[in-house]
Amino acid sequence: MTLSLNDYINAFSSDEKLKALADIGRGIEREALRILPEGQLSQQGHYRELGSALTHDEITTDYSETLLEFITPVSHSPEQTIAQLQDIQKYTFANIKGELLWPMSMPCFVDDADKVPLAQYGHSNIGKMKTVYRQGLKNRYGSMMQVISGIHFNFSFSEKFWKTIQSLPSHNSDQALNDFISERYFSILRNYKRYCWLIPYLYGSSPALCDSFLQGKTSPLPFKKSASGALYLDYATSLRMSDLGYTSSEQSSLKICYNNLHGYVDGVQNAIALKSEKFAAIGVKVNGKYQQLNSNILQIENELYAPIRPKQVLKSGEKPSQALRDRGVEYIEVRALDVNPFVDTGISIEQIHFLDIFITYCAFVDNKEFDCDSQQHHENNMNAVVLRGRDPALLLSDANCQGEVSLKSVATWGNELLDNMANVALLLDQAYQTTNYSEAIVRERAKINDASLTPSAKMLSIMLDQGISISDYAIEQATIYREQALARDYQFYSQQYFIDSAEKSHQKQRNIEVNDTLDFDDFLADYFK
């Protein structure tokens, strides 16, 4: 028996069940390049005042010393999550000596990719491994791809929410709860794959890029050039999510399905063990220096580029796939979000409200397992929208699990989805005693019906209609955001909290380094055993 959307909505109609729905856990990981006030990439290493990038809970680095990553803990309030991120940024601005945070996904002007400094994590084996992994990314894909910034949105439902779902007819009430939760999260992942083209359409804000991004190479994309020299596509929404950005042709052959936990974990672990002739040509340890961790298609699991991931909190030294296999899915990580240049945090509270609706809708729509062809239909839709999502002639492929395909325009399919999501929004309004969720549907529907309201269209209008270069606009916004952050009082944390956290993180790094007993070669051998 397949349950309808209304069946799920009705299951949460009582006050007690609404409380279970109102216990959503959220966290944000926001990436941002440190830049000089003139717009160039900073060459300054990670500031000591920010703590150890290896061990600090809220402030770390991603690929480069200059690519900061801010991490908020799990919160059950969207307002609190935004406040936490603003506090982290306030402390950061106060300790980076007048530098700014680039407020966009595609990087600033970089005259030479070799000048992008790799992130350093100290002398411990785990610290060296993190840097070697990044050296491998540089050798495999180039540095420019690695200084693209994004927003990762972490999301989880409460245990009471899942118990309510499991108690419904057609579900196996005798199944172990952890197994049931993992099964349902994978159902969300499949629905997300089917509908995630909506995310870059609504929130993509990278239709253009600095021509330095290509580093003199030609692109197969039919770019136009603005008066200021930026490259753009008329209807693009998110070049970050295109082949120019966080995708990998070498990974395109991987058949990692989202049908169930064990199949997914097996697929990821097989990919880590799968040899690559292309990457083997780089070498692993060349003249005594590591060029990558190994020559497989994936060095480690983090290298798998995907718009969404199932996640489990890791124990010390644990691999992500092993954590998933042992304890199941605890939360999901949405990775298809561009940095929003119109807000200081890179993601707005209004976006969070819509993502709550979107993911809850994905939880309330039953679906069957994907075959590879169906999954490819959905990936093709995503690829089409990132390059020409605002093209009124674009048709998307609505493929079901029986192989039947209907073609729909963005406006037609988008309105159908929002019609259904409106009922979920009303339920969330009840749960949170607000109107924010219904208002989110109205706001996003306006973008569906008028593409000029999308962030990508607004960015092109600033560049083409107003004649403002990407760099000038980004620097102006970055300066405003810095001034606002420094003028704002701390809301959740305090300055002393961050000072203490920085020192504790440095001490924790020293402890790790002192307690290393293996040489690096043996450490890697043990890790990959």
C-alpha positions, 0 to 999 in steps of 0.5 A, a space after each residue: 500500500 502506497 501512502 499519499 502526500 495527504 496521508 502523511 500530512 494527516 498523520 501529523 495533524 495532532 498537536 503532539 505530532 506537530 511537536 515532532 515535526 517542529 524538532 528539525 535539526 539544521 546546521 550550515 557549512 559556509 565557505 568563503 575566500 579571504 580577499 584583499 580590499 582590492 579584490 585579489 586573493 589573500 596570500 596570508 596563511 590561516 590566522 593564528 587567532 582563528 584557531 587550528 584549522 585541524 581541530 577548531 569546531 566552528 572555523 576551519 579551511 577547505 582546499 586552500 589556506 585562504 578558503 575559510 569554512 564556517 560550521 554551525 552546530 546542530 540547532 533547532 531554530 533557523 533564527 539561531 542558526 543564522 545568528 551563530 553564523 553571523 557571530 562566527 563571521 564577526 569574530 573572523 572579520 575582527 581577526 583577519 586584519 582588514 581582509 574581506 570575505 568574497 561573497 560569491 561562489 565563483 572565485 575572485 581574480 586569480 592571475 596564477 592558479 599556482 599561487 593558490 596556497 594549499 591548506 596546512 594542518 600541522 605536522 601530525 599524520 592526520 594533518 599531513 593526510 589532509 594536505 596531501 589529499 588537497 595536493 591530489 585535488 590540485 593535480 587531478 582537477 586544478 586549483 581553480 576548481 578547488 577555490 569555488 565556494 558553496 553552502 552545505 545545509 545539514 538537515 535531520 528529523 527527530 526520532 519522534 518524527 520517524 516513529 510517527 512515520 513508521 507507525 503508519 499503515 504499509 510501513 514495517 513497524 517491527 523493523 529496527 528503528 535505525 534501519 527504518 530511518 536509514 531507509 527513509 532517508 534514502 527515499 528522501 535522497 531519491 526524491 531530492 535527486 528527482 526534484 533538485 533541479 529546482 534548487 539551482 533554478 531558485 537559488 543559483 547565483 553564478 551565471 557568470 565568472 571572472 575570465 581568469 577562472 579558465 586560466 587561458 584554457 578554452 571552454 566548450 561552453 558558448 560563453 559571451 563576454 561582458 564589457 568588463 570582461 566577465 564570461 557568462 551564459 544568457 540563461 545559466 543559473 549556477 556555473 558552480 554546479 556545471 562541468 566547470 565546477 564541482 563535477 568530475 568526468 572521471 567520476 561519471 562512470 561510477 554507478 553509485 545508487 541511492 536505493 539503500 544504505 548498503 548499496 550506497 556504501 558498497 558503491 562508495 567503497 568500490 570507487 575508492 578501490 577503483 584504479 584510474 589510469 588517468 590519475 595513475 599517470 600523476 604518480 603517488 609518491 614522486 621523488 619522496 614527495 606525495 602527489 596524492 593519497 592514491 591513484 584511485 578514482 576517489 582518494 577518499 570519500 570526500 572526493 565524491 562530488 554529489 548534490 546531496 549526501 547521507 551522513 553520520 557523525 564520525 568517531 575519531 579516525 572513522 571513515 564516513 562509509 564505515 560510520 554509515 554502515 555501522 550506525 546508519 544515516 543520522 542526517 543529510 547534507 544538501 550541497 547544491 547551494 551557491 553562496 547567496 551574494 545578497 545576504 551576509 551569511 551566504 544563505 538567508 533564513 528565507 532559503 532555510 524555510 523553503 529547504 525545510 519545505 522541500 526536504 519534508 516534501 521529499 520525506 512525504 512522497 513515496 517512491 520506488 528504487 531508481 534504475 541507472 537510466 532513471 537516475 541519469 534522467 534526473 542528473 540530465 535535468 540538473 545539468 540542463 538547469 545549471 546551464 540554461 534554467 531560465 531559457 523559456 524553451 527548456 524542457 525537463 524530463 519527468 521520468 518515473 520508475 517504469 521508464 515513461 518520460 514526459 517533458 515539462 517546462 520549468 514553469 509547468 513542473 515548478 508550479 506543480 511541485 509548489 502546489 503540492 509543497 503548499 500543503 506541507 508549508 501549511 503543516 510547517 506553519 502549524 508546527 512552528 506557529 508562523 506564516 513563514 512557510 506559506 510565505 516561502 511558497 508565494 516567494 518562490 512561485 514568483 520566481 517560477 513564473 518570472 525568471 527575472 526574479 531569480 538570483 542568477 537573473 539579478 546578477 546578470 542584470 547588475 552586470 549587463 544592465 547596470 554595467 557593474 563588473 562582478 568584482 566591483 559589485 562583490 567588493 562593495 558587498 563584501 565591504 558592507 558585510 564586514 562593516 555590518 558584522 563588526 558593528 553587530 553585537 554577538 548574539 549567541 557566542 561571545 568574543 571570549 568564547 572564540 578566544 578560548 576555542 582558538 587556544 583549545 584548538 591549538 592545544 588539541 593539535 599539539 596533543 595530536 602531534 605529540 601522540 603520533 607513533 607511526 611514520 606517515 607511510 605506515 599511517 596511510 597504509 593502516 588507514 587504507 587497509 
